[in-house]
């Protein structure tokens, strides 16, 4: 091996250093490129961090706005529910007011019809009234003591009512008049209604006293309800108003409707009883009502004078026996010598062992 081969010469050293320098330059270039990528990545990460931070801040703001909106929404919902409930309350109040207005209109129409009925009084009736008003009543007033004066006055009023009804309904005088009387809620109206062939109309029925005005009931081909004012004449009563003529309805007039409208007639298909005319009377014992419907017993007694027969209804549902008041009243009626039929009603509402 030559000395040149054993020892590096200047050229070899230069070549070696040149190679090493190129490697360093390449390494530096790679490092610079890598560092540049690093700086770019740091910049990108910084930008993304700022963007994320802005997004988080924006999200927090939106979350705060959302919570505020949800709170406002909940408040609005509560306010809406309150307003909705108030609307329902107002709607209910309006319905009650509408019902009250309808009730008031019904009473107003009834009073208007009763104060201005169709008047068609015959000469016979007018002569009867003239004799009563100008001769009979003055005579009674002149006599110091008249035996059973109250009873005699009831008989006069009964005759007047019967005369007026006969004049308005010529067929009425051809029928046998049967009074249906008894205590309140004994089933008088239900008993008569059970004879009807039509369901279009019925007598007022309820657990409270409902028959406020005596009602004549007899057969006709079509249902017709008529009112007979105290001043004479008659007028047709709509069936929806008649069905509400209970004690409560009459009391709300504020005056005694019977003074204006002493009796009513109901014509209804009742083929099996076409020769009868029933009088549906108020219960003689409606309790301590007083006021404008407190005279139920006197009204019943007045119309009993017209009856050719009497059906006395007794409800057994309350005590299972005949009440003492009914027995005493029946004892008083025995003096009239009117054929009497006692009907013990509602016996099926009590055990047979409790019926006496």
VOPAGU-2260 file (C-alpha; in pm, 1 decimal, decimal comma):
REM VOPAGU-2260
SITE   aa  ch    i         X         Y         Z
SITE  UNK   A    0       0,0       0,0       0,0
SITE  UNK   A    1     137,5     332,3     -95,8
SITE  UNK   A    2     188,9     616,7     137,2
SITE  UNK   A    3     -86,6     796,9     -47,1
SITE  UNK   A    4    -314,6     510,5      26,3
SITE  UNK   A    5    -214,0     496,5     392,4
SITE  UNK   A    6    -243,2     860,8     476,0
SITE  UNK   A    7    -509,9    1099,6     364,4
SITE  UNK   A    8    -386,0    1373,3     168,0
SITE  UNK   A    9    -509,7    1720,1     148,1
SITE  UNK   A   10    -747,4    1626,0    -123,8
SITE  UNK   A   11    -887,8    1334,7      74,2
SITE  UNK   A   12    -940,0    1548,6     375,9
SITE  UNK   A   13   -1107,3    1807,6     168,0
SITE  UNK   A   14   -1321,5    1546,4       9,1
SITE  UNK   A   15   -1409,8    1401,6     345,7
SITE  UNK   A   16   -1486,7    1741,3     494,3
SITE  UNK   A   17   -1677,1    1834,1     184,7
SITE  UNK   A   18   -1897,6    1524,7     221,3
SITE  UNK   A   19   -1948,3    1591,2     589,8
SITE  UNK   A   20   -2030,4    1956,1     518,2
SITE  UNK   A   21   -2291,4    1853,4     264,0
SITE  UNK   A   22   -2446,0    1622,9     519,5
SITE  UNK   A   23   -2455,3    1902,2     774,0
SITE  UNK   A   24   -2606,8    2134,9     518,2
SITE  UNK   A   25   -2864,0    1873,2     427,5
SITE  UNK   A   26   -2935,5    1812,3     792,2
SITE  UNK   A   27   -2966,8    2187,1     852,0
SITE  UNK   A   28   -3195,0    2217,1     553,9
SITE  UNK   A   29   -3407,5    1929,8     685,0
SITE  UNK   A   30   -3405,3    2086,0    1029,7
SITE  UNK   A   31   -3506,5    2423,8     891,2
SITE  UNK   A   32   -3782,8    2263,2     688,7
SITE  UNK   A   33   -3898,5    2063,6     992,1
SITE  UNK   A   34   -3878,4    2372,0    1213,4
SITE  UNK   A   35   -4075,4    2564,0     952,8
SITE  UNK   A   36   -4340,9    2290,1     957,0
SITE  UNK   A   37   -4335,9    2304,0    1336,1
SITE  UNK   A   38   -4383,6    2679,9    1340,7
SITE  UNK   A   39   -4665,9    2644,4    1085,4
SITE  UNK   A   40   -4825,2    2374,0    1301,7
SITE  UNK   A   41   -4787,7    2593,6    1609,7
SITE  UNK   A   42   -4950,3    2880,4    1420,5
SITE  UNK   A   43   -5230,9    2656,2    1299,4
SITE  UNK   A   44   -5281,0    2513,1    1649,1
SITE  UNK   A   45   -5280,5    2866,5    1793,1
SITE  UNK   A   46   -5533,8    2978,1    1535,6
SITE  UNK   A   47   -5748,8    2671,6    1606,8
SITE  UNK   A   48   -5715,0    2735,5    1980,0
SITE  UNK   A   49   -5831,6    3093,8    1934,6
SITE  UNK   A   50   -6116,0    2970,2    1713,7
SITE  UNK   A   51   -6212,7    2707,5    1972,8
SITE  UNK   A   52   -6191,9    2965,6    2249,1
SITE  UNK   A   53   -6408,5    3200,4    2044,6
SITE  UNK   A   54   -6651,7    2911,8    1979,2
SITE  UNK   A   55   -6656,9    2824,7    2348,7
SITE  UNK   A   56   -6716,5    3187,7    2437,7
SITE  UNK   A   57   -6984,9    3210,8    2167,4
SITE  UNK   A   58   -7135,7    2884,8    2294,4
SITE  UNK   A   59   -7137,2    3014,5    2648,0
SITE  UNK   A   60   -7307,0    3333,0    2533,7
SITE  UNK   A   61   -7560,3    3135,1    2332,7
SITE  UNK   A   62   -7609,0    2896,5    2624,8
SITE  UNK   A   63   -7672,9    3195,6    2848,4
SITE  UNK   A   64   -7916,1    3334,5    2589,3
SITE  UNK   A   65   -8080,1    2991,6    2561,2
SITE  UNK   A   66   -8117,1    2966,2    2939,7
SITE  UNK   A   67   -8264,9    3315,5    2940,3
SITE  UNK   A   68   -8495,3    3220,9    2653,2
SITE  UNK   A   69   -8598,3    2900,2    2834,3
SITE  UNK   A   70   -8666,3    3100,8    3149,8
SITE  UNK   A   71   -8867,3    3353,8    2947,8
SITE  UNK   A   72   -9043,5    3065,4    2775,7
SITE  UNK   A   73   -9133,4    2907,0    3109,8
SITE  UNK   A   74   -9259,2    3243,6    3234,9
SITE  UNK   A   75   -9456,1    3291,6    2913,6
SITE  UNK   A   76   -9595,5    2939,3    2945,7
SITE  UNK   A   77   -9712,3    3010,7    3300,8
SITE  UNK   A   78   -9863,7    3339,8    3188,8
SITE  UNK   A   79  -10027,0    3165,5    2894,0
SITE  UNK   A   80  -10170,1    2893,6    3119,3
SITE  UNK   A   81  -10303,6    3161,5    3353,9
SITE  UNK   A   82  -10454,0    3353,5    3060,7
SITE  UNK   A   83  -10595,5    3030,7    2915,2
SITE  UNK   A   84  -10754,0    2938,8    3248,9
SITE  UNK   A   85  -10892,9    3289,8    3279,5
SITE  UNK   A   86  -11039,2    3259,1    2930,4
SITE  UNK   A   87  -11202,3    2930,8    3034,3
SITE  UNK   A   88  -11334,1    3095,8    3351,8
SITE  UNK   A   89  -11471,0    3387,1    3147,4
SITE  UNK   A   90  -11623,8    3143,0    2899,6
SITE  UNK   A   91  -11791,3    2960,6    3188,6
SITE  UNK   A   92  -11912,5    3290,9    3331,8
SITE  UNK   A   93  -12048,2    3388,3    2989,7
SITE  UNK   A   94  -12231,2    3056,3    2966,2
SITE  UNK   A   95  -12378,9    3112,3    3312,3
SITE  UNK   A   96  -12474,0    3467,0    3212,0
SITE  UNK   A   97  -12625,9    3336,1    2888,1
SITE  UNK   A   98  -12822,2    3080,7    3088,5
SITE  UNK   A   99  -12933,5    3350,6    3330,1
SITE  UNK   A  100  -13033,5    3573,1    3039,5
SITE  UNK   A  101  -13228,2    3284,8    2886,5
SITE  UNK   A  102  -13398,4    3223,2    3223,9
SITE  UNK   A  103  -13478,7    3592,8    3255,1
SITE  UNK   A  104  -13607,4    3605,1    2896,8
SITE  UNK   A  105  -13825,2    3299,2    2963,2
SITE  UNK   A  106  -13979,1    3462,1    3271,4
SITE  UNK   A  107  -14022,8    3791,4    3089,0
SITE  UNK   A  108  -14198,1    3619,8    2796,6
SITE  UNK   A  109  -14422,0    3425,7    3035,2
SITE  UNK   A  110  -14523,4    3737,4    3226,7
SITE  UNK   A  111  -14583,1    3934,4    2903,3
SITE  UNK   A  112  -14804,4    3656,2    2768,4
SITE  UNK   A  113  -14993,9    3631,9    3097,4
SITE  UNK   A  114  -15057,6    4006,8    3111,5
SITE  UNK   A  115  -15174,7    4034,0    2750,9
SITE  UNK   A  116  -15345,0    3704,9    2662,5
SITE  UNK   A  117  -15595,3    3639,8    2387,5
SITE  UNK   A  118  -15922,5    3741,4    2546,6
SITE  UNK   A  119  -16238,7    3572,2    2425,6
SITE  UNK   A  120  -16478,2    3585,5    2719,1
SITE  UNK   A  121  -16829,1    3473,8    2642,4
SITE  UNK   A  122  -17139,7    3666,2    2744,1
SITE  UNK   A  123  -17228,6    3382,4    2983,5
SITE  UNK   A  124  -16898,9    3413,4    3167,1
SITE  UNK   A  125  -16916,6    3792,4    3178,0
SITE  UNK   A  126  -17266,7    3770,1    3328,0
SITE  UNK   A  127  -17137,2    3519,3    3585,0
SITE  UNK   A  128  -16853,9    3756,3    3681,7
SITE  UNK   A  129  -17097,5    4047,5    3705,4
SITE  UNK   A  130  -17320,3    3852,6    3943,0
SITE  UNK   A  131  -17022,5    3745,6    4158,4
SITE  UNK   A  132  -16852,4    4086,0    4170,2
SITE  UNK   A  133  -17158,3    4307,9    4206,6
SITE  UNK   A  134  -17405,2    4093,3    4399,5
SITE  UNK   A  135  -17255,2    3784,6    4565,9
SITE  UNK   A  136  -16933,7    3933,5    4704,9
SITE  UNK   A  137  -17102,4    4255,6    4831,4
SITE  UNK   A  138  -17364,4    4036,8    5000,3
SITE  UNK   A  139  -17095,5    3829,2    5171,9
SITE  UNK   A  140  -16920,2    4147,9    5284,7
SITE  UNK   A  141  -17243,1    4288,2    5431,4
SITE  UNK   A  142  -17314,1    3977,8    5635,2
SITE  UNK   A  143  -17130,9    3996,3    5967,1
SITE  UNK   A  144  -17073,7    3623,8    6003,1
SITE  UNK   A  145  -17069,5    3378,1    5715,2
SITE  UNK   A  146  -17035,7    3010,7    5796,5
SITE  UNK   A  147  -16708,8    2875,7    5657,0
SITE  UNK   A  148  -16638,6    3203,9    5477,0
SITE  UNK   A  149  -16292,2    3094,2    5360,1
SITE  UNK   A  150  -16433,2    2769,9    5224,2
SITE  UNK   A  151  -16712,3    2955,5    5044,5
SITE  UNK   A  152  -16460,4    3188,7    4880,8
SITE  UNK   A  153  -16255,7    2889,9    4765,1
SITE  UNK   A  154  -16571,3    2739,3    4614,5
SITE  UNK   A  155  -16642,3    3064,4    4429,3
SITE  UNK   A  156  -16287,5    3076,4    4289,1
SITE  UNK   A  157  -16309,5    2707,8    4193,5
SITE  UNK   A  158  -16636,2    2767,4    4010,0
SITE  UNK   A  159  -16483,0    3067,1    3830,8
SITE  UNK   A  160  -16179,2    2866,3    3719,0
SITE  UNK   A  161  -16390,1    2574,0    3604,0
SITE  UNK   A  162  -16626,7    2806,2    3416,2
SITE  UNK   A  163  -16337,5    2979,8    3239,2
SITE  UNK   A  164  -16177,3    2648,9    3141,7
SITE  UNK   A  165  -16508,4    2516,2    3009,8
SITE  UNK   A  166  -16552,5    2831,0    2803,4
SITE  UNK   A  167  -16205,2    2796,2    2651,7
SITE  UNK   A  168  -16222,8    2419,3    2603,6
SITE  UNK   A  169  -16575,0    2307,9    2528,3
SITE  UNK   A  170  -16484,5    1939,0    2567,0
SITE  UNK   A  171  -16363,3    1994,9    2925,1
SITE  UNK   A  172  -16716,5    2006,4    3065,9
SITE  UNK   A  173  -16783,9    1660,9    2920,5
SITE  UNK   A  174  -16507,3    1497,8    3124,1
SITE  UNK   A  175  -16502,8    1360,0    3476,2
SITE  UNK   A  176  -16262,8    1570,4    3683,5
SITE  UNK   A  177  -16022,0    1367,3    3896,1
SITE  UNK   A  178  -15792,6    1550,8    4136,0
SITE  UNK   A  179  -15454,9    1391,7    4207,0
SITE  UNK   A  180  -15331,7    1517,0    4544,7
SITE  UNK   A  181  -15098,2    1423,5    4828,0
SITE  UNK   A  182  -14771,3    1525,2    4983,6
SITE  UNK   A  183  -14482,1    1661,6    4782,6
SITE  UNK   A  184  -14264,4    1399,8    4610,1
SITE  UNK   A  185  -14534,3    1135,5    4654,0
SITE  UNK   A  186  -14536,4    1071,0    4278,0
SITE  UNK   A  187  -14846,5    1265,6    4167,1
SITE  UNK   A  188  -14695,9    1406,4    3848,7
SITE  UNK   A  189  -14518,3    1079,2    3766,2
SITE  UNK   A  190  -14845,5     889,9    3808,7
SITE  UNK   A  191  -15026,8    1113,3    3557,2
SITE  UNK   A  192  -14730,5    1123,0    3316,4
SITE  UNK   A  193  -14726,0     742,5    3308,5
SITE  UNK   A  194  -15062,2     759,1    3128,5
SITE  UNK   A  195  -14925,1     972,4    2840,5
SITE  UNK   A  196  -14879,2     815,3    2497,6
SITE  UNK   A  197  -14629,0    1083,7    2392,7
SITE  UNK   A  198  -14282,7    1153,5    2528,8
SITE  UNK   A  199  -14278,2    1504,3    2379,6
SITE  UNK   A  200  -14404,4    1662,2    2700,7
SITE  UNK   A  201  -14432,2    1561,4    3066,6
SITE  UNK   A  202  -14535,8    1715,7    3391,8
SITE  UNK   A  203  -14248,7    1867,9    3593,1
SITE  UNK   A  204  -14094,9    1590,7    3803,5
SITE  UNK   A  205  -13818,8    1605,5    4065,9
SITE  UNK   A  206  -13717,7    1521,2    4419,4
SITE  UNK   A  207  -13786,0    1880,3    4526,2
SITE  UNK   A  208  -14135,5    2036,3    4514,0
SITE  UNK   A  209  -14189,4    2100,5    4143,7
SITE  UNK   A  210  -14563,9    2135,7    4079,3
SITE  UNK   A  211  -14600,9    2505,0    4153,5
SITE  UNK   A  212  -14919,5    2581,9    3957,3
SITE  UNK   A  213  -15226,8    2354,2    3946,1
SITE  UNK   A  214  -15248,9    2188,5    3604,9
SITE  UNK   A  215  -15548,9    2037,0    3427,5
SITE  UNK   A  216  -15443,0    1736,8    3218,6
SITE  UNK   A  217  -15665,3    1571,2    2957,8
SITE  UNK   A  218  -15657,1    1390,8    2625,8
SITE  UNK   A  219  -15587,3    1559,8    2291,4
SITE  UNK   A  220  -15429,8    1445,7    1967,9
SITE  UNK   A  221  -15130,7    1680,9    1999,4
SITE  UNK   A  222  -14954,1    1822,1    2308,2
SITE  UNK   A  223  -15058,1    2178,6    2388,5
SITE  UNK   A  224  -14986,8    2374,4    2707,6
SITE  UNK   A  225  -15206,7    2675,4    2784,1
SITE  UNK   A  226  -15198,7    2932,1    3062,4
SITE  UNK   A  227  -15506,5    3101,8    3208,6
SITE  UNK   A  228  -15432,5    3444,3    3362,3
SITE  UNK   A  229  -15641,3    3572,6    3649,5
SITE  UNK   A  230  -15773,0    3855,2    3429,9
SITE  UNK   A  231  -15926,4    3615,6    3177,2
SITE  UNK   A  232  -15824,6    3482,0    2839,2
SITE  UNK   A  233  -15557,4    3222,4    2767,5
SITE  UNK   A  234  -15222,5    3187,9    2592,7
SITE  UNK   A  235  -15000,8    2904,1    2476,4
SITE  UNK   A  236  -14696,8    2824,5    2689,5
SITE  UNK   A  237  -14388,9    2685,9    2509,1
SITE  UNK   A  238  -14317,0    2334,6    2630,2
SITE  UNK   A  239  -13956,3    2414,6    2723,7
SITE  UNK   A  240  -14081,3    2687,4    2959,0
SITE  UNK   A  241  -14360,2    2471,5    3101,8
SITE  UNK   A  242  -14112,8    2193,1    3185,8
SITE  UNK   A  243  -13925,6    2439,1    3410,8
SITE  UNK   A  244  -14225,0    2565,8    3607,5
SITE  UNK   A  245  -14092,6    2430,5    3934,9
SITE  UNK   A  246  -14113,4    2599,0    4275,1
SITE  UNK   A  247  -13758,6    2729,9    4233,3
SITE  UNK   A  248  -13838,8    2880,7    3892,7
SITE  UNK   A  249  -14156,6    3045,3    4027,6
SITE  UNK   A  250  -13987,6    3175,4    4343,3
SITE  UNK   A  251  -13726,9    3357,0    4134,7
SITE  UNK   A  252  -13996,6    3579,5    3985,4
SITE  UNK   A  253  -13998,3    3770,9    4313,0
SITE  UNK   A  254  -14377,9    3765,0    4334,8
SITE  UNK   A  255  -14649,4    3500,9    4356,7
SITE  UNK   A  256  -14694,5    3388,3    3997,5
SITE  UNK   A  257  -15016,9    3209,9    4095,7
SITE  UNK   A  258  -15176,5    3550,6    4151,8
SITE  UNK   A  259  -15114,4    3620,0    3781,9
SITE  UNK   A  260  -15146,3    3265,9    3648,8
SITE  UNK   A  261  -15373,4    3060,1    3876,4
SITE  UNK   A  262  -15385,1    2746,1    3661,0
SITE  UNK   A  263  -15257,6    2575,3    3346,1
SITE  UNK   A  264  -15400,5    2315,5    3111,1
SITE  UNK   A  265  -15201,1    2041,1    2943,4
SITE  UNK   A  266  -15352,2    1859,9    2647,3
SITE  UNK   A  267  -15163,8    1542,8    2559,3
SITE  UNK   A  268  -15238,9    1208,3    2389,6
SITE  UNK   A  269  -15389,2     993,1    2666,1
SITE  UNK   A  270  -15621,6     757,2    2483,2
SITE  UNK   A  271  -15704,4     531,4    2779,5
SITE  UNK   A  272  -15833,2     829,8    2979,8
SITE  UNK   A  273  -15999,4    1039,0    2710,2
SITE  UNK   A  274  -16312,1    1085,6    2929,4
SITE  UNK   A  275  -16114,5    1206,3    3231,7
SITE  UNK   A  276  -15954,9    1537,0    3322,6
SITE  UNK   A  277  -15688,3    1517,5    3592,0
SITE  UNK   A  278  -15585,7    1807,1    3813,7
SITE  UNK   A  279  -15219,2    1782,4    3910,6
SITE  UNK   A  280  -15195,5    1970,7    4240,1
SITE  UNK   A  281  -14901,2    2105,2    4439,8
SITE  UNK   A  282  -14805,0    1897,6    4741,4
SITE  UNK   A  283  -15000,5    2008,7    5047,5
SITE  UNK   A  284  -14684,7    1990,3    5263,3
SITE  UNK   A  285  -14387,4    2142,0    5077,4
SITE  UNK   A  286  -14211,2    2231,6    5402,0
SITE  UNK   A  287  -14129,9    2573,6    5541,1
SITE  UNK   A  288  -14105,1    2745,7    5205,3
SITE  UNK   A  289  -14316,5    3055,0    5263,0
SITE  UNK   A  290  -14272,4    3338,2    5014,8
SITE  UNK   A  291  -14430,2    3320,6    4673,9
SITE  UNK   A  292  -14506,0    2945,9    4686,1
SITE  UNK   A  293  -14605,6    2909,9    5047,7
SITE  UNK   A  294  -14977,3    2865,3    4973,5
SITE  UNK   A  295  -14959,5    2516,7    4824,9
SITE  UNK   A  296  -15211,4    2369,2    5070,0
SITE  UNK   A  297  -15474,8    2638,4    5006,7
SITE  UNK   A  298  -15421,5    2599,4    4630,4
SITE  UNK   A  299  -15472,3    2223,8    4660,6
SITE  UNK   A  300  -15784,1    2267,1    4874,7
SITE  UNK   A  301  -15930,0    2517,0    4625,9
SITE  UNK   A  302  -15906,1    2281,7    4327,9
SITE  UNK   A  303  -16022,2    1978,9    4524,1
SITE  UNK   A  304  -16365,1    2143,4    4525,4
SITE  UNK   A  305  -16392,2    2084,8    4149,8
SITE  UNK   A  306  -16310,6    1715,6    4165,2
SITE  UNK   A  307  -16573,9    1450,3    4114,1
SITE  UNK   A  308  -16320,8    1193,3    4233,4
SITE  UNK   A  309  -15996,8    1215,7    4426,3
SITE  UNK   A  310  -15678,8    1009,9    4399,6
SITE  UNK   A  311  -15456,9    1058,8    4704,4
SITE  UNK   A  312  -15094,6     961,1    4646,4
SITE  UNK   A  313  -14875,9     848,8    4937,9
SITE  UNK   A  314  -14507,0     777,6    4893,5
SITE  UNK   A  315  -14390,7     489,7    5112,0
SITE  UNK   A  316  -14022,3     545,5    5036,1
SITE  UNK   A  317  -13960,0     779,7    5330,3
SITE  UNK   A  318  -14096,1     580,7    5625,9
SITE  UNK   A  319  -14267,0     273,9    5485,7
SITE  UNK   A  320  -14602,6     374,3    5635,8
SITE  UNK   A  321  -14877,6     633,0    5592,5
SITE  UNK   A  322  -14765,9     963,0    5751,7
SITE  UNK   A  323  -14986,4    1110,7    6023,1
SITE  UNK   A  324  -15025,5    1435,1    5821,3
SITE  UNK   A  325  -15177,6    1239,7    5534,2
SITE  UNK   A  326  -15417,7    1058,7    5766,6
SITE  UNK   A  327  -15531,7    1386,9    5921,8
SITE  UNK   A  328  -15577,3    1546,2    5580,7
SITE  UNK   A  329  -15771,7    1246,6    5451,8
SITE  UNK   A  330  -15993,4    1263,9    5761,6
SITE  UNK   A  331  -16076,2    1626,1    5678,2
SITE  UNK   A  332  -16150,2    1535,4    5314,6
SITE  UNK   A  333  -16386,3    1257,8    5421,2
SITE  UNK   A  334  -16648,1    1524,4    5496,6
SITE  UNK   A  335  -16669,5    1617,2    5125,8
SITE  UNK   A  336  -16826,4    1284,1    5031,9
SITE  UNK   A  337  -16604,7    1272,5    4720,2
SITE  UNK   A  338  -16510,0     923,4    4597,5
SITE  UNK   A  339  -16157,9     867,7    4728,2
SITE  UNK   A  340  -15886,4     635,5    4597,5
SITE  UNK   A  341  -15564,8     601,9    4798,4
SITE  UNK   A  342  -15257,0     494,6    4600,9
SITE  UNK   A  343  -14958,0     371,7    4803,1
SITE  UNK   A  344  -14666,1     457,3    4577,0
SITE  UNK   A  345  -14290,1     380,2    4569,3
SITE  UNK   A  346  -14331,0      63,0    4775,0
SITE  UNK   A  347  -14065,4    -100,1    4556,9
SITE  UNK   A  348  -13802,6     138,6    4698,4
SITE  UNK   A  349  -13809,9     -28,2    5041,6
SITE  UNK   A  350  -13774,0    -389,4    5160,0
SITE  UNK   A  351  -14115,8    -549,4    5195,8
SITE  UNK   A  352  -14050,2    -624,2    5564,8
SITE  UNK   A  353  -14026,7    -247,9    5636,9
SITE  UNK   A  354  -14367,9    -167,2    5489,6
SITE  UNK   A  355  -14648,1    -124,3    5741,8
